[in-house]
């Protein structure tokens, strides 16, 4: 029985446009990138768009990937940056919609300002109030804290891997996670 190719071999195959290698990449990382995006954008369709955009970008730019970080690190970095951009764009549109509604004479144009429910595939079945409270609290974290929290507790990345994704130090990641936990303790009721 032959061993599966190592990452260097996979990268060479991807750079050469080897279709089975790209299929392997998508099958291996698609759900992880989707979950990571979903934790940031809190919308299933937008998270699917982000994940798809990431793989399109990888397909188009893999020849330029220098391999200074691992393949998974690069994918997480692309996913978090695209998801954060999408979230910022959505918030910008929301602010614009709010400003427009202030000057509108009709209430029909007023957008819905309830925060979106954050759902991962694992929590779609859990619709109880406690899950919604936790999800809202995580969604309300500062951007960098939310990303670090998601990568560590949902994707189970180590502090070193998160530091590589966020292009920061391990101590900065520790600080982000500490502040995220402190904020969540304050926002969530004790059982």
N, C-alpha and C positions, 0 to 999 in steps of 0.2 A: 504494500500500500504506500502511495506517495504522500509525502507531507504537503500541506497547503503552502503556497508561496508566502515568503516573508514580506514585510512591508516594502522593502526596497524593490523587490521583484514586482509587487503589485503597482508601486509607483511607476516603474519603468513601463509596465503594461498599460497603465492609464495614460501616460505621456504619449504612447504610441497609438492611442485610440482603440485599444483592444476592448471590444464590446463586452465580452464576459467579465473583464476586470471592472468595468464601469457598473455592470449589473450587480457584481459582488459588492461594490462600494455602496450602491443605493440600498440593496437588501440588508447590508450590515448596519448602516448608519441612519437610514430613513426615519425609523421610529424615535431614535434618540434625538435627532435634530428637530423632529416634529414636537416632541415633548418639551424640549428646551425652548423652542419658539412659542409654544402654547403658554408656557409659564410667564412669558414676557408680554405677549400681545393679548392673551386671555380671550381669544376668539379662534374657534376651530378652523374656519375657512382661511383666516389670515395666517394662521400657523402653517396650514398646508401650503399656502402660497409661498411663505418664507422658505420652508423646506425645499419646495420645488425650485425656487430661485437659487438656492444655495447649490443644488446639484447641477443646475444649468451653468452657474458660474464656475463650478469646479470643472465641468466638462470643457468649458471654453478657455479656462486659464491654467489647467493642470500642467501644461508645458512650462509655465513660469514659476511653478511651485519649487522653491529651492530646498525644501526639506529641513529647514532650520528648526522647525517644530514638527511634532509628529502629525500624521495625517488626521487623526481624531481631533487633536488640538486645533488644527487649522479649520476643520469643519465646525467645531464649536465656536471658534472665533468668528467665522463667516456668519453662522447662524445668529449668534447674539448680536452682532453689529447690524445685520439686516432686520432682525426683530425689533431692536431698539429704535432703528430709523423708522420702521413702520409705526411703532407706538408713538413716537414723537410726531410723525405726520398726522396720525389720527387725532392726537391731542390738539395739534395746531388747527385742524379742520373743526374740531369740536369748539375751540375758542372762537373761531371765525363764525361758526353757526350761532354761538351764544351772542356774540356782538351783533350779528345780523338780526337775531330775534329781538334784541333790545329795541331796535328801531323799526321793527315790523308792526303793522297794525293788526295783523291776523295772528291768532294763536295756533293756526294750522301748521306754521313753519317751525314751531318750537320743537327742538330736538329733545330726545329722551336723555336725561342726565344721570340716570341710575348707573352705578358702576357695573361693568359686565361681570357676570359670574365667571370665576376661573375654574375650568374643568380640565382635568387630565383624563386620559382614557380610563385609568383606574378608578377615578372618582365620579365618572359619569353615572354610575349606578347608585352612588351615594348622594342623595339629595337632601339629607337632613340638615338642620340649621347649623350644627357644629361645623360641618364641612364648609358650608357657605361662609361662616365667620372666619375660619382659618384662611380660606382662599382670598377673601376680601382683605384680610390683614396682610397676607403675603403680597398681594397686588399693590397694597399701599406703601410698601417699603420703597426706600430710595432706589433708583435704578440699579446702581452698582451692587447694593445689598441684595436686591431681588435676584440679580443674575448669579451672584456668588452662592446665595442660598439655594437656588434651583440647581445649579451645577453640583453642589455638594450633597444636598439631601435628596434630590430626585434622581439625578444622573450618577450619583455616588462617585464623583471625581475627587481625587485627593487635592489637598491644598496646593501642591506643586503643579498639578494639572490645571487647576483653576487659575493659578498665577500665570501660567503660560497662555491660557486662553485670554485672560484679561490684560496680559502684558504688564504685570505688576509684580511685586514681591510677595513671598509667602506671608510675611508679617502683615502686609496690607490685606491679604485675603483673610487672615485670622481676625484682623480688626473689623473687616466688613461683616464677617459671620457673627462675631461677638455683638456688634451693634444691631444686626438683624434679629438675633435672638432676644436681645434686651427690648427692642421695639415690640416684637411679637408678644413677649411676656406682659408688657404694659397694655397691649391692645386686646389680648384674649382673656376672657374670664377664667378664673381658676376652677377646676372641676370640683 
